[in-house]
Amino acid sequence: MIEAWIFKKSFNISPKLSVQYAMALNLLANSCEWIVFLNAETVFPAEARKELIYYLLVEQIQETSPSIFLLTAFNFTLLLFIKWMGFETLKILLSKDIPKITQVFQGIPEGNLQMTKKYKDFRVILIAHTLSYSLFLGLVFTLLILE
């Protein structure tokens, strides 16, 4: 897993812990993605729904449309946001620091040092997510070309 390797190198944690973080974040993101997809599918136009079901069953795209690229960009952004929020939640839950949790929910500023750390965490998650998503899209496009 690319994300686990990046977490290990960036956060200086053990390989086991980095794999656990990556697996937990991916499970959370995929669960949320399917919930959003199953709810959004009901509001798709009939033609888009037909094309989507055809793709899921036959694994072939009938025609390339701009909506596919927009949905891919939306999916990337949604998964990134879910992974970042999941990572922040994991950090809070694993810290066992009740006053810190209370401060977060009350909106008390944590200071510039903590904000810099949060941006570093976000950058690491952004890089890990971008690399794994790009690799996945590269494999999908390679399979489409080879067919």
N, C-alpha and C positions, 0 to 999 in steps of 0.2 A: 504494500500500500504506500503510495507516494505521500499521502497526507501524514501517515504515521512517521515516516522517515523525516519529513520536514519538521514535525512537532518535536521529534527526538533531538534534532540538531538545533532548533531555534530555542526551545524551552529548557534544554539540557536535562531531560528526564530519561528514565530507563526505557528500553525498547518495549517492554511489556506495558508500561503505563501509556506510552505514546500510541500503541496499537489499541489499547482500551479506549483512550480518548477518541481516536479516529473512528473506531467501530461505533461507539455511542453516538457521536455526532452524525455519522452517516445513517444510522438506524433512525434517529430522530428526524433527520432531513427527509429521508425516503418515506417515512410514515406520514409526515405532514404533506409531502408532495402528493401522495396518493389520496389523501383526504381532500386536498384542494382540487386535484384532477377529477375525482368522482363527483364532487359538487359542481365544478365548472362545466363538466361535460354535458350536464342537463340543459345548460343555457346556450350551447353551441347551435348554430344554424344546422339544418338537416344535412346539407352538403358537407360541411366541415365534420360533423359527427360521423357521417358515412366514410369519409376519407380517413378519419382517425381510427375507426373500428377496423377498416380494411388494413391499415398499417399494423395495428396490434395483432390481427389474426394472421396475415400473410407476410408481414414484415417487408412490405414493399410500398414505396410512395408512388401514387399514381401520377402525380404531377408536382413539381416544385412550386410552391406559392410563397409569397412574402410573409404570410401568416405563420409559416413554419419557423422562419427566422425570428419573428417577433416572439413567438412562444418560447423559442430556445433562449433568447435574451431574458425574457421574464423568468423562465425556469432557473437560469443561472443566478439571477439576482435574488430570487426567492430562497433558493438553497443556501446561498452565501449568508443571507440575513438569518436564516434559521440556525445555521451552524455557528454563527457568531453569538447569537443569543443563547444557544445551547452551551457553548463554551463558557460564557460568562456565568450562566446558571450553575454549571458544574464546578467552576472555581469557587463560587459562593457556598455551595452545598458541601464541598470537600474541605473548605477552610474551617468550618465549625466555629466561626467567630461571630457570635450572636450580635454584639454591638455593631460590627461592620455591616451585617445584613440589615439591621435596623436603620443605619445611616443611609444605605442604598435606597431603601424603600421610602425614607423620609425626604430624599432628594438633597441631602446635605453634601456639599462639594467635598471631594476627596483631596483636592490639591493638585498642583501641576505635575508633581512626580507620579501620582497614580494615573493621571490622565495620559501622560506619556507612555506609561506601561500598557494602558488600554489600547492606545493607538498601535503600539508594537504588536500586541496580541491580535488586533484586527488585521494588521499587515501580514502577519504569519498565516492567519486563517485565509486571507484573500489569496496569498501566493499558493498555499496548499490546495485550496479549492480550484483555483484557476488551472493549475497544472493537471490535477486529476480530471477535471471537466474537459480540458483540451485534449488530453490523451483519449478519453472516452469518445469525444466527437471525432477525433482523428481515426479511431478504429471504426466507428460507424460509417464515416465517409469512405474509408478504404474498402469496407465490405460492400457499400453501394456501388463503388467503381468496379470492383471485381465481379459483380453479378452481371 
